[in-house]
Amino acid sequence: MPAAPTFCESCESALAQLEYHDAGTDLPYLLCGSCKDRLIARSLRPLEWYNLAKRHGWTGYLIHDDFYEEDGEALQPMTEVEDASDLPVPHLKDVAGDPRRLLEYSVTRWDFDAKLQKAWRTHPPDKILEEVRRHTQAPVSRAVRETCLDVMTFCVKGNAGDFVRESWQVEGLGLHSLVAASAACMPFTDAFERTTKSLAAMPDAERAKSISVLIHFQNPKILDWIEENYFSPHSDHWGQIAAASKLDWPRVESWLSSGRPLSLVALDALQVIANPASPLLQEIAPELLLAPSREHFIHVLREYAKRDPMPRVTKQVDRLLSA
């Protein structure tokens, strides 16, 4: 039996004639000649952009958000975009009832936001997992696999442990999506061991940028790990991790008494609790457990500032005491 014809991944109507390797993607685009020309000219029509993004994500150089809006509108076309209004991207309401189409739509979104999570939660977790399994039987791009992990994180959780474990074997996945799904879907010990092993294998500079993934666990055992594994250079990540990990006042007081570097982690964590800046930290809404009286809090911080009167410390203590 002859092989089925392969259609262009962009227009989905003409036969594919070539492979195009775009920077920032792991699989080539299969395109007809006309869509290749429009891709290079940054002049894809909205649905053509969407059809590529649903397979490859939106971070490939020629389809990323400098060149296209989330609705597929070309922002810097080099040639006229023909018949754009005749080929719109679907809206969430158009795909929400079909897990397959909803997954494709999710891959094209810049954020896995509350509206998208709500749409997914209308489907039973077993049906979601079934669709994700079906969708990833054949090789898929990293963007598709990472979106599947996001779906597991927010909507399937414990039922998806096996899928998440398998994903640890896939090369090149973003660690944040992988760890978030592991924290949500796997037992803590298993997920934590995989994460810390991955961090330990990284070069120092990469590890310093990646430790923030530990925020996803929100577990006080992370505080023990910080005590045993802190490394320089100091960064805001340490305080963010600590703040998100059920930090309590006795631990803060102990770290302040021990001096640097843990005292700096303690101050940074208190600042995060007072003013969580990132969307993820705002969602977590960290609190200081076993909080002391205001008088004791002021006394301990002032005494620490006397022992470590560097400008960084005094400014941070002043901010905490004025909050």
Buried (B, 14 or more C-beta within 10 A) or exposed (E): EEEEEEBBBBBEEBEBBEEBEBEBBBBEBBBBEBBBEBBBBBBBBBBBBBBBBBBBBBBBEBBBEEBBEBEBBBEEBEEEBEEBEEBBBBEBEEBBEEBEBBBBBBBBBEEBEEEBBEBBEEBEBEEBBEBBBEBBEEEBBBBBBBBBBBBBBBBBBEBBBEBBBEBBEBEEBBBBBBBBBBBBBBEEEBBBEBBBEBBEEBEEEEBBEBBBBBBBBBBBEBBEBBBEEBEEEBEBBBBBBBBBBBBBBEBBBBBBBEEEBBBBBBBBBBBBBBEBEEEBBEEBEBEBEEEBEEEEBBEBBEEBBEEBEEEEBEEBBEBBEEE
